Amino acid sequence: SRHHVDDDVDLLISVGGDGTVLSSAHFVDSQSSDEPRGPVVLGVNSDPTRAHERLGACSRTSDERRSLGALCFASARNLEDVVPRAIRGELDAAIQKRHRLAVTIRGSLSETRMPPALNDILVAHPSPAAVSRFRLDRLRNDFCPSPDDPDEFSFNVWSSGLWVSTPTGATGVMASAGGDMGVDVNSRDLQYLVREHLVGENDDVAFVRDKSHGFVDEEHHLKVRWNSQHGRVYIDGHHTAFDLELGDQVLVSSHAAPLRIF
């Protein structure tokens, strides 16, 4: 089982790499509030890249097991200096508020609230070689359909899955998949992208292509109706996941409590 860190904890130190920071952030879980609660997260890159390894992707001396440390404020080199200063409050000016996304999975008999994602989620078939079939809807949060709202849509998808990212995650896998990197990190808008979308001959090609990638503001949310026998929702990587069955619904919105992080 996954336990949450109490709100009266002041500082949560995550020692590892970016993946460790993402996993640690899941324990700071207050999706019922629009204001950050709980501890401030301090990421420490325990094994940063050495100077002689910074020669690009073709370098034979680089160790690919190391993390980039994009979410790490400190490293093994300055840990002894940074941590005491953070505890004393001398580094409070460096604390940022990062928005996260909320995920709720509705099955036929249950509803599961997943930990808030700081980077992104992937909704896909467990096998990368299998087709992911689902219906994608962008809806108003008040569930009152408006024929004049251009931000609402609904269409069936055959693809390799669906990425949804926060502004923090826009420079990660979303960018690698062809998404927009130029996103304001202070925005609450979510970015989504259908992976390798198979457009049928009977589809409105222009419409489907246009809606396969876009943004979701605070007044709307995404609903994924899973139409394959098997599926999975991955939260900030592969360590935290939830299995889907035919007919399950995945609701994704920006209404998760922000995370305070150095």
Secondary structure as GFF3:
##gff-version 3
##sequence-region A 1 262
A	DSSP	beta_strand	11	16	.	.	.	ID=ss1
A	DSSP	alpha_helix	18	25	.	.	.	ID=ss2
A	DSSP	beta_strand	40	45	.	.	.	ID=ss3
A	DSSP	three_ten_helix	51	53	.	.	.	ID=ss4
A	DSSP	beta_strand	74	75	.	.	.	ID=ss5
A	DSSP	alpha_helix	79	88	.	.	.	ID=ss6
A	DSSP	three_ten_helix	92	94	.	.	.	ID=ss7
A	DSSP	beta_strand	96	98	.	.	.	ID=ss8
A	DSSP	beta_strand	102	106	.	.	.	ID=ss9
A	DSSP	beta_strand	111	113	.	.	.	ID=ss10
A	DSSP	beta_strand	120	124	.	.	.	ID=ss11
A	DSSP	beta_strand	132	140	.	.	.	ID=ss12
A	DSSP	beta_strand	153	159	.	.	.	ID=ss13
A	DSSP	beta_strand	161	165	.	.	.	ID=ss14
A	DSSP	three_ten_helix	168	171	.	.	.	ID=ss15
A	DSSP	alpha_helix	173	176	.	.	.	ID=ss16
A	DSSP	beta_strand	190	195	.	.	.	ID=ss17
A	DSSP	alpha_helix	205	211	.	.	.	ID=ss18
A	DSSP	beta_strand	213	216	.	.	.	ID=ss19
A	DSSP	beta_strand	220	226	.	.	.	ID=ss20
A	DSSP	beta_strand	230	235	.	.	.	ID=ss21
A	DSSP	beta_strand	240	245	.	.	.	ID=ss22
A	DSSP	beta_strand	249	253	.	.	.	ID=ss23
A	DSSP	beta_strand	259	261	.	.	.	ID=ss24
###
